[in-house]
Amino acid sequence: MMVVGYEEFNALLERVERVEMENGFLKALMESVHWMSRQQAMQALGVSSSKLWTMTKRGDLVYLKEGQTIRYSVMSVHDYLLRKKVDPMDIQSTIVQSLNRVRS
């Protein structure tokens, strides 16, 4: 039987809590909001309009075009931020804040 120290235990506990938060976020996300506006995507990603357009043309994000309006997949924004090594807890709060602040 292996005995771990207090610091190692706390670090592991923190990782488990992050995974649980991430799973809860993804479950809630999949059940509710699927698309975000251009403004919301810009805010969540912290990019300008031209940078978002570059990312769109490059295929970095999943999007849907409805007439003149472009909607971005919330999951693709989430996945993009994960690929950029952003902390999952920060991703959750960033996306939720962008969805709440900017209305399309």
C-alpha positions in Angstrom: 0.0 0.0 0.0 1.3 3.4 -1.0 1.0 6.4 1.3 0.9 9.8 -0.3 1.8 13.1 1.4 -0.6 15.8 2.3 0.5 18.1 -0.6 0.3 15.3 -3.1 -3.2 14.3 -1.9 -4.4 17.9 -2.1 -3.1 18.2 -5.6 -4.8 15.0 -6.7 -8.0 16.2 -5.0 -7.9 19.5 -6.9 -7.4 17.6 -10.2 -10.5 15.4 -9.4 -12.6 18.5 -8.6 -11.5 20.1 -11.9 -12.5 17.0 -13.9 -15.9 16.9 -12.1 -16.5 20.6 -12.9 -15.5 20.1 -16.5 -17.8 17.1 -16.9 -20.7 19.0 -15.2 -20.1 21.9 -17.5 -20.0 19.8 -20.6 -23.2 17.9 -19.7 -25.1 21.2 -19.0 -23.7 22.7 -22.2 -24.7 19.7 -24.3 -28.3 19.9 -22.9 -28.8 23.6 -23.4 -26.8 26.1 -25.5 -25.3 24.9 -28.7 -24.5 28.1 -30.7 -23.1 31.5 -29.9 -23.0 34.8 -31.8 -19.9 36.3 -33.4 -19.7 38.8 -30.6 -20.0 36.1 -28.0 -17.3 34.0 -29.7 -15.0 37.0 -29.9 -15.4 37.7 -26.2 -15.0 34.0 -25.2 -11.8 33.7 -27.3 -10.5 37.1 -26.5 -9.9 38.0 -30.2 -10.8 40.7 -32.6 -13.3 40.5 -35.4 -10.6 40.0 -38.0 -8.8 37.3 -35.9 -12.1 35.4 -35.5 -12.7 35.6 -39.3 -9.2 34.2 -39.8 -9.9 31.4 -37.4 -13.2 30.7 -39.2 -11.6 30.6 -42.7 -8.8 28.4 -41.3 -11.4 25.9 -40.0 -10.5 26.3 -36.3 -14.1 26.6 -35.3 -17.4 24.9 -36.3 -19.9 27.5 -37.5 -23.3 27.7 -39.0 -24.3 30.4 -41.5 -28.0 31.6 -41.4 -28.4 34.2 -44.1 -25.9 36.9 -43.2 -25.6 35.7 -39.6 -22.8 33.4 -38.5 -23.2 31.3 -35.3 -20.3 29.5 -33.7 -20.5 26.1 -32.0 -20.0 26.6 -28.2 -18.3 23.2 -28.1 -15.8 24.2 -30.8 -14.9 27.4 -28.9 -14.5 25.2 -25.8 -12.3 22.7 -27.6 -10.2 25.4 -29.3 -9.4 26.9 -25.9 -8.6 23.5 -24.5 -6.1 22.9 -27.4 -4.5 26.2 -26.5 -3.9 24.8 -23.0 -6.3 27.2 -21.2 -7.3 26.0 -17.8 -10.7 24.2 -18.0 -12.1 26.1 -15.1 -11.2 29.4 -16.8 -12.8 28.1 -20.1 -16.0 27.4 -18.3 -16.3 30.9 -16.7 -15.2 32.6 -19.9 -17.8 31.0 -22.0 -20.6 31.4 -19.5 -19.7 35.1 -19.1 -19.6 35.7 -22.8 -23.0 34.0 -23.2 -24.5 36.1 -20.4 -23.0 39.5 -21.3 -23.4 39.7 -25.0 -26.8 39.1 -26.4 -27.4 38.6 -30.1 
